[in-house]
């Protein structure tokens, strides 16, 4: 597959990071750690304290 990877912008990243949907996702390596949200492929690698 020869697809380019386009990263989302910082504002979209912050929106997703702070969303309830991402907060409820389990972290990697759980199979449910991957989701398509608002056209963005999200892979939750772990929790952060910020």
mmCIF file of the N, C-alpha and C atoms, coordinates in Angstrom:
data_MODEL
# 
_entry.id   MODEL 
# 
loop_
_atom_site.group_PDB 
_atom_site.id 
_atom_site.type_symbol 
_atom_site.label_atom_id 
_atom_site.label_alt_id 
_atom_site.label_comp_id 
_atom_site.label_asym_id 
_atom_site.label_entity_id 
_atom_site.label_seq_id 
_atom_site.pdbx_PDB_ins_code 
_atom_site.Cartn_x 
_atom_site.Cartn_y 
_atom_site.Cartn_z 
_atom_site.occupancy 
_atom_site.B_iso_or_equiv 
_atom_site.pdbx_formal_charge 
_atom_site.auth_seq_id 
_atom_site.auth_comp_id 
_atom_site.auth_asym_id 
_atom_site.auth_atom_id 
_atom_site.pdbx_PDB_model_num 
ATOM 1   N N  . UNK A 1 1  ? 0.848   -1.170 0.000  1.00 0.00 ? 1  UNK A N  1 
ATOM 2   C CA . UNK A 1 1  ? 0.000   0.000  0.000  1.00 0.00 ? 1  UNK A CA 1 
ATOM 3   C C  . UNK A 1 1  ? 0.889   1.226  0.000  1.00 0.00 ? 1  UNK A C  1 
ATOM 4   N N  . UNK A 1 2  ? 0.562   2.116  -0.869 1.00 0.00 ? 2  UNK A N  1 
ATOM 5   C CA . UNK A 1 2  ? 1.362   3.327  -1.018 1.00 0.00 ? 2  UNK A CA 1 
ATOM 6   C C  . UNK A 1 2  ? 0.511   4.551  -0.674 1.00 0.00 ? 2  UNK A C  1 
ATOM 7   N N  . UNK A 1 3  ? 0.074   4.617  0.574  1.00 0.00 ? 3  UNK A N  1 
ATOM 8   C CA . UNK A 1 3  ? -0.754  5.732  1.034  1.00 0.00 ? 3  UNK A CA 1 
ATOM 9   C C  . UNK A 1 3  ? 0.071   6.664  1.902  1.00 0.00 ? 3  UNK A C  1 
ATOM 10  N N  . UNK A 1 4  ? -0.110  7.945  1.692  1.00 0.00 ? 4  UNK A N  1 
ATOM 11  C CA . UNK A 1 4  ? 0.551   8.931  2.541  1.00 0.00 ? 4  UNK A CA 1 
ATOM 12  C C  . UNK A 1 4  ? -0.194  9.028  3.867  1.00 0.00 ? 4  UNK A C  1 
ATOM 13  N N  . UNK A 1 5  ? 0.525   9.292  4.925  1.00 0.00 ? 5  UNK A N  1 
ATOM 14  C CA . UNK A 1 5  ? -0.092  9.512  6.233  1.00 0.00 ? 5  UNK A CA 1 
ATOM 15  C C  . UNK A 1 5  ? -0.193  11.009 6.452  1.00 0.00 ? 5  UNK A C  1 
ATOM 16  N N  . UNK A 1 6  ? -1.408  11.468 6.722  1.00 0.00 ? 6  UNK A N  1 
ATOM 17  C CA . UNK A 1 6  ? -1.641  12.880 7.001  1.00 0.00 ? 6  UNK A CA 1 
ATOM 18  C C  . UNK A 1 6  ? -2.055  12.985 8.461  1.00 0.00 ? 6  UNK A C  1 
ATOM 19  N N  . UNK A 1 7  ? -1.257  13.685 9.243  1.00 0.00 ? 7  UNK A N  1 
ATOM 20  C CA . UNK A 1 7  ? -1.565  13.852 10.662 1.00 0.00 ? 7  UNK A CA 1 
ATOM 21  C C  . UNK A 1 7  ? -2.573  14.976 10.838 1.00 0.00 ? 7  UNK A C  1 
ATOM 22  N N  . UNK A 1 8  ? -3.426  14.864 11.843 1.00 0.00 ? 8  UNK A N  1 
ATOM 23  C CA . UNK A 1 8  ? -4.388  15.929 12.106 1.00 0.00 ? 8  UNK A CA 1 
ATOM 24  C C  . UNK A 1 8  ? -3.667  17.120 12.744 1.00 0.00 ? 8  UNK A C  1 
ATOM 25  N N  . UNK A 1 9  ? -4.300  18.254 12.677 1.00 0.00 ? 9  UNK A N  1 
ATOM 26  C CA . UNK A 1 9  ? -3.734  19.463 13.261 1.00 0.00 ? 9  UNK A CA 1 
ATOM 27  C C  . UNK A 1 9  ? -3.805  19.448 14.776 1.00 0.00 ? 9  UNK A C  1 
ATOM 28  N N  . UNK A 1 10 ? -3.090  20.378 15.383 1.00 0.00 ? 10 UNK A N  1 
ATOM 29  C CA . UNK A 1 10 ? -3.015  20.413 16.846 1.00 0.00 ? 10 UNK A CA 1 
ATOM 30  C C  . UNK A 1 10 ? -4.375  20.646 17.500 1.00 0.00 ? 10 UNK A C  1 
ATOM 31  N N  . UNK A 1 11 ? -5.210  21.498 16.910 1.00 0.00 ? 11 UNK A N  1 
ATOM 32  C CA . UNK A 1 11 ? -6.519  21.775 17.525 1.00 0.00 ? 11 UNK A CA 1 
ATOM 33  C C  . UNK A 1 11 ? -7.396  20.523 17.502 1.00 0.00 ? 11 UNK A C  1 
ATOM 34  N N  . UNK A 1 12 ? -7.368  19.753 16.415 1.00 0.00 ? 12 UNK A N  1 
ATOM 35  C CA . UNK A 1 12 ? -8.149  18.513 16.333 1.00 0.00 ? 12 UNK A CA 1 
ATOM 36  C C  . UNK A 1 12 ? -7.574  17.485 17.304 1.00 0.00 ? 12 UNK A C  1 
ATOM 37  N N  . UNK A 1 13 ? -6.233  17.430 17.408 1.00 0.00 ? 13 UNK A N  1 
ATOM 38  C CA . UNK A 1 13 ? -5.587  16.504 18.338 1.00 0.00 ? 13 UNK A CA 1 
ATOM 39  C C  . UNK A 1 13 ? -6.038  16.790 19.775 1.00 0.00 ? 13 UNK A C  1 
ATOM 40  N N  . UNK A 1 14 ? -6.052  18.066 20.156 1.00 0.00 ? 14 UNK A N  1 
ATOM 41  C CA . UNK A 1 14 ? -6.474  18.425 21.520 1.00 0.00 ? 14 UNK A CA 1 
ATOM 42  C C  . UNK A 1 14 ? -7.952  18.098 21.745 1.00 0.00 ? 14 UNK A C  1 
ATOM 43  N N  . UNK A 1 15 ? -8.777  18.364 20.716 1.00 0.00 ? 15 UNK A N  1 
ATOM 44  C CA . UNK A 1 15 ? -10.214 18.060 20.818 1.00 0.00 ? 15 UNK A CA 1 
ATOM 45  C C  . UNK A 1 15 ? -10.422 16.566 21.060 1.00 0.00 ? 15 UNK A C  1 
ATOM 46  N N  . UNK A 1 16 ? -9.726  15.742 20.288 1.00 0.00 ? 16 UNK A N  1 
ATOM 47  C CA . UNK A 1 16 ? -9.861  14.294 20.449 1.00 0.00 ? 16 UNK A CA 1 
ATOM 48  C C  . UNK A 1 16 ? -9.293  13.832 21.787 1.00 0.00 ? 16 UNK A C  1 
ATOM 49  N N  . UNK A 1 17 ? -8.140  14.349 22.151 1.00 0.00 ? 17 UNK A N  1 
ATOM 50  C CA . UNK A 1 17 ? -7.490  13.967 23.401 1.00 0.00 ? 17 UNK A CA 1 
ATOM 51  C C  . UNK A 1 17 ? -8.395  14.232 24.603 1.00 0.00 ? 17 UNK A C  1 
ATOM 52  N N  . UNK A 1 18 ? -9.170  15.301 24.544 1.00 0.00 ? 18 UNK A N  1 
ATOM 53  C CA . UNK A 1 18 ? -10.026 15.689 25.663 1.00 0.00 ? 18 UNK A CA 1 
ATOM 54  C C  . UNK A 1 18 ? -11.449 15.152 25.539 1.00 0.00 ? 18 UNK A C  1 
ATOM 55  N N  . UNK A 1 19 ? -11.733 14.354 24.515 1.00 0.00 ? 19 UNK A N  1 
ATOM 56  C CA . UNK A 1 19 ? -13.098 13.865 24.304 1.00 0.00 ? 19 UNK A CA 1 
ATOM 57  C C  . UNK A 1 19 ? -13.417 12.692 25.231 1.00 0.00 ? 19 UNK A C  1 
ATOM 58  N N  . UNK A 1 20 ? -14.690 12.566 25.565 1.00 0.00 ? 20 UNK A N  1 
ATOM 59  C CA . UNK A 1 20 ? -15.148 11.450 26.385 1.00 0.00 ? 20 UNK A CA 1 
ATOM 60  C C  . UNK A 1 20 ? -14.956 10.126 25.657 1.00 0.00 ? 20 UNK A C  1 
ATOM 61  N N  . UNK A 1 21 ? -15.137 10.149 24.335 1.00 0.00 ? 21 UNK A N  1 
ATOM 62  C CA . UNK A 1 21 ? -15.015 8.923  23.548 1.00 0.00 ? 21 UNK A CA 1 
ATOM 63  C C  . UNK A 1 21 ? -13.604 8.341  23.660 1.00 0.00 ? 21 UNK A C  1 
ATOM 64  N N  . UNK A 1 22 ? -12.591 9.182  23.562 1.00 0.00 ? 22 UNK A N  1 
ATOM 65  C CA . UNK A 1 22 ? -11.214 8.708  23.692 1.00 0.00 ? 22 UNK A CA 1 
ATOM 66  C C  . UNK A 1 22 ? -10.926 8.332  25.148 1.00 0.00 ? 22 UNK A C  1 
ATOM 67  N N  . UNK A 1 23 ? -11.447 9.078  26.087 1.00 0.00 ? 23 UNK A N  1 
ATOM 68  C CA . UNK A 1 23 ? -11.226 8.769  27.509 1.00 0.00 ? 23 UNK A CA 1 
ATOM 69  C C  . UNK A 1 23 ? -11.747 7.380  27.862 1.00 0.00 ? 23 UNK A C  1 
ATOM 70  N N  . UNK A 1 24 ? -12.823 6.954  27.209 1.00 0.00 ? 24 UNK A N  1 
ATOM 71  C CA . UNK A 1 24 ? -13.420 5.655  27.506 1.00 0.00 ? 24 UNK A CA 1 
ATOM 72  C C  . UNK A 1 24 ? -12.743 4.502  26.763 1.00 0.00 ? 24 UNK A C  1 
ATOM 73  N N  . UNK A 1 25 ? -11.883 4.811  25.800 1.00 0.00 ? 25 UNK A N  1 
ATOM 74  C CA . UNK A 1 25 ? -11.189 3.758  25.058 1.00 0.00 ? 25 UNK A CA 1 
ATOM 75  C C  . UNK A 1 25 ? -10.108 3.117  25.927 1.00 0.00 ? 25 UNK A C  1 
ATOM 76  N N  . UNK A 1 26 ? -9.939  1.805  25.804 1.00 0.00 ? 26 UNK A N  1 
ATOM 77  C CA . UNK A 1 26 ? -8.820  1.165  26.496 1.00 0.00 ? 26 UNK A CA 1 
ATOM 78  C C  . UNK A 1 26 ? -7.516  1.488  25.764 1.00 0.00 ? 26 UNK A C  1 
ATOM 79  N N  . UNK A 1 27 ? -6.406  1.319  26.446 1.00 0.00 ? 27 UNK A N  1 
ATOM 80  C CA . UNK A 1 27 ? -5.101  1.602  25.848 1.00 0.00 ? 27 UNK A CA 1 
ATOM 81  C C  . UNK A 1 27 ? -4.546  0.367  25.142 1.00 0.00 ? 27 UNK A C  1 
ATOM 82  N N  . UNK A 1 28 ? -3.566  0.589  24.269 1.00 0.00 ? 28 UNK A N  1 
ATOM 83  C CA . UNK A 1 28 ? -2.847  -0.470 23.583 1.00 0.00 ? 28 UNK A CA 1 
ATOM 84  C C  . UNK A 1 28 ? -2.263  -1.419 24.621 1.00 0.00 ? 28 UNK A C  1 
ATOM 85  N N  . UNK A 1 29 ? -2.310  -2.690 24.456 1.00 0.00 ? 29 UNK A N  1 
ATOM 86  C CA . UNK A 1 29 ? -2.562  -3.486 23.250 1.00 0.00 ? 29 UNK A CA 1 
ATOM 87  C C  . UNK A 1 29 ? -3.984  -4.019 23.120 1.00 0.00 ? 29 UNK A C  1 
ATOM 88  N N  . UNK A 1 30 ? -4.934  -3.501 23.875 1.00 0.00 ? 30 UNK A N  1 
ATOM 89  C CA . UNK A 1 30 ? -6.321  -3.949 23.757 1.00 0.00 ? 30 UNK A CA 1 
ATOM 90  C C  . UNK A 1 30 ? -6.802  -3.761 22.315 1.00 0.00 ? 30 UNK A C  1 
ATOM 91  N N  . UNK A 1 31 ? -7.502  -4.737 21.754 1.00 0.00 ? 31 UNK A N  1 
ATOM 92  C CA . UNK A 1 31 ? -7.978  -4.601 20.372 1.00 0.00 ? 31 UNK A CA 1 
ATOM 93  C C  . UNK A 1 31 ? -8.884  -3.386 20.147 1.00 0.00 ? 31 UNK A C  1 
ATOM 94  N N  . UNK A 1 32 ? -9.541  -2.899 21.195 1.00 0.00 ? 32 UNK A N  1 
ATOM 95  C CA . UNK A 1 32 ? -10.423 -1.741 21.073 1.00 0.00 ? 32 UNK A CA 1 
ATOM 96  C C  . UNK A 1 32 ? -9.703  -0.410 21.265 1.00 0.00 ? 32 UNK A C  1 
ATOM 97  N N  . UNK A 1 33 ? -8.377  -0.420 21.252 1.00 0.00 ? 33 UNK A N  1 
ATOM 98  C CA . UNK A 1 33 ? -7.612  0.823  21.417 1.00 0.00 ? 33 UNK A CA 1 
ATOM 99  C C  . UNK A 1 33 ? -7.566  1.631  20.120 1.00 0.00 ? 33 UNK A C  1 
ATOM 100 N N  . UNK A 1 34 ? -8.175  1.110  19.049 1.00 0.00 ? 34 UNK A N  1 
ATOM 101 C CA . UNK A 1 34 ? -8.180  1.773  17.744 1.00 0.00 ? 34 UNK A CA 1 
ATOM 102 C C  . UNK A 1 34 ? -9.611  2.122  17.377 1.00 0.00 ? 34 UNK A C  1 
ATOM 103 N N  . UNK A 1 35 ? -9.833  3.368  16.947 1.00 0.00 ? 35 UNK A N  1 
ATOM 104 C CA . UNK A 1 35 ? -11.166 3.800  16.527 1.00 0.00 ? 35 UNK A CA 1 
ATOM 105 C C  . UNK A 1 35 ? -11.049 4.912  15.490 1.00 0.00 ? 35 UNK A C  1 
ATOM 106 N N  . UNK A 1 36 ? -12.022 4.957  14.588 1.00 0.00 ? 36 UNK A N  1 
ATOM 107 C CA . UNK A 1 36 ? -12.123 6.054  13.629 1.00 0.00 ? 36 UNK A CA 1 
ATOM 108 C C  . UNK A 1 36 ? -13.108 7.053  14.231 1.00 0.00 ? 36 UNK A C  1 
ATOM 109 N N  . UNK A 1 37 ? -12.612 8.250  14.551 1.00 0.00 ? 37 UNK A N  1 
ATOM 110 C CA . UNK A 1 37 ? -13.435 9.280  15.183 1.00 0.00 ? 37 UNK A CA 1 
ATOM 111 C C  . UNK A 1 37 ? -13.354 10.544 14.340 1.00 0.00 ? 37 UNK A C  1 
ATOM 112 N N  . UNK A 1 38 ? -14.486 10.998 13.840 1.00 0.00 ? 38 UNK A N  1 
ATOM 113 C CA . UNK A 1 38 ? -14.545 12.215 13.021 1.00 0.00 ? 38 UNK A CA 1 
ATOM 114 C C  . UNK A 1 38 ? -13.551 12.176 11.863 1.00 0.00 ? 38 UNK A C  1 
ATOM 115 N N  . UNK A 1 39 ? -13.398 11.013 11.237 1.00 0.00 ? 39 UNK A N  1 
ATOM 116 C CA . UNK A 1 39 ? -12.498 10.887 10.100 1.00 0.00 ? 39 UNK A CA 1 
ATOM 117 C C  . UNK A 1 39 ? -11.028 10.798 10.456 1.00 0.00 ? 39 UNK A C  1 
ATOM 118 N N  . UNK A 1 40 ? -10.719 10.623 11.741 1.00 0.00 ? 40 UNK A N  1 
ATOM 119 C CA . UNK A 1 40 ? -9.336  10.520 12.203 1.00 0.00 ? 40 UNK A CA 1 
ATOM 120 C C  . UNK A 1 40 ? -9.155  9.140  12.835 1.00 0.00 ? 40 UNK A C  1 
ATOM 121 N N  . UNK A 1 41 ? -8.126  8.419  12.407 1.00 0.00 ? 41 UNK A N  1 
ATOM 122 C CA . UNK A 1 41 ? -7.818  7.132  13.017 1.00 0.00 ? 41 UNK A CA 1 
ATOM 123 C C  . UNK A 1 41 ? -7.084  7.400  14.328 1.00 0.00 ? 41 UNK A C  1 
ATOM 124 N N  . UNK A 1 42 ? -7.688  6.971  15.426 1.00 0.00 ? 42 UNK A N  1 
ATOM 125 C CA . UNK A 1 42 ? -7.128  7.200  16.759 1.00 0.00 ? 42 UNK A CA 1 
ATOM 126 C C  . UNK A 1 42 ? -6.618  5.873  17.302 1.00 0.00 ? 42 UNK A C  1 
ATOM 127 N N  . UNK A 1 43 ? -5.379  5.856  17.761 1.00 0.00 ? 43 UNK A N  1 
ATOM 128 C CA . UNK A 1 43 ? -4.794  4.705  18.440 1.00 0.00 ? 43 UNK A CA 1 
ATOM 129 C C  . UNK A 1 43 ? -4.381  5.180  19.824 1.00 0.00 ? 43 UNK A C  1 
ATOM 130 N N  . UNK A 1 44 ? -5.067  4.724  20.841 1.00 0.00 ? 44 UNK A N  1 
ATOM 131 C CA . UNK A 1 44 ? -4.767  5.170  22.208 1.00 0.00 ? 44 UNK A CA 1 
ATOM 132 C C  . UNK A 1 44 ? -3.620  4.326  22.754 1.00 0.00 ? 44 UNK A C  1 
ATOM 133 N N  . UNK A 1 45 ? -2.495  4.970  22.938 1.00 0.00 ? 45 UNK A N  1 
ATOM 134 C CA . UNK A 1 45 ? -1.280  4.283  23.376 1.00 0.00 ? 45 UNK A CA 1 
ATOM 135 C C  . UNK A 1 45 ? -1.164  4.196  24.898 1.00 0.00 ? 45 UNK A C  1 
ATOM 136 N N  . UNK A 1 46 ? -1.856  5.041  25.621 1.00 0.00 ? 46 UNK A N  1 
ATOM 137 C CA . UNK A 1 46 ? -1.810  5.018  27.075 1.00 0.00 ? 46 UNK A CA 1 
ATOM 138 C C  . UNK A 1 46 ? -2.427  6.274  27.637 1.00 0.00 ? 46 UNK A C  1 
ATOM 139 N N  . UNK A 1 47 ? -2.469  6.351  28.927 1.00 0.00 ? 47 UNK A N  1 
ATOM 140 C CA . UNK A 1 47 ? -3.028  7.523  29.587 1.00 0.00 ? 47 UNK A CA 1 
ATOM 141 C C  . UNK A 1 47 ? -1.943  8.541  29.881 1.00 0.00 ? 47 UNK A C  1 
ATOM 142 N N  . UNK A 1 48 ? -2.350  9.786  30.006 1.00 0.00 ? 48 UNK A N  1 
ATOM 143 C CA . UNK A 1 48 ? -1.425  10.880 30.338 1.00 0.00 ? 48 UNK A CA 1 
ATOM 144 C C  . UNK A 1 48 ? -2.019  11.680 31.475 1.00 0.00 ? 48 UNK A C  1 
ATOM 145 N N  . UNK A 1 49 ? -1.173  12.220 32.281 1.00 0.00 ? 49 UNK A N  1 
ATOM 146 C CA . UNK A 1 49 ? -1.634  13.184 33.284 1.00 0.00 ? 49 UNK A CA 1 
ATOM 147 C C  . UNK A 1 49 ? -1.163  14.549 32.836 1.00 0.00 ? 49 UNK A C  1 
ATOM 148 N N  . UNK A 1 50 ? -2.099  15.346 32.385 1.00 0.00 ? 50 UNK A N  1 
ATOM 149 C CA . UNK A 1 50 ? -1.758  16.693 31.883 1.00 0.00 ? 50 UNK A CA 1 
ATOM 150 C C  . UNK A 1 50 ? -2.857  17.655 32.184 1.00 0.00 ? 50 UNK A C  1 
# 
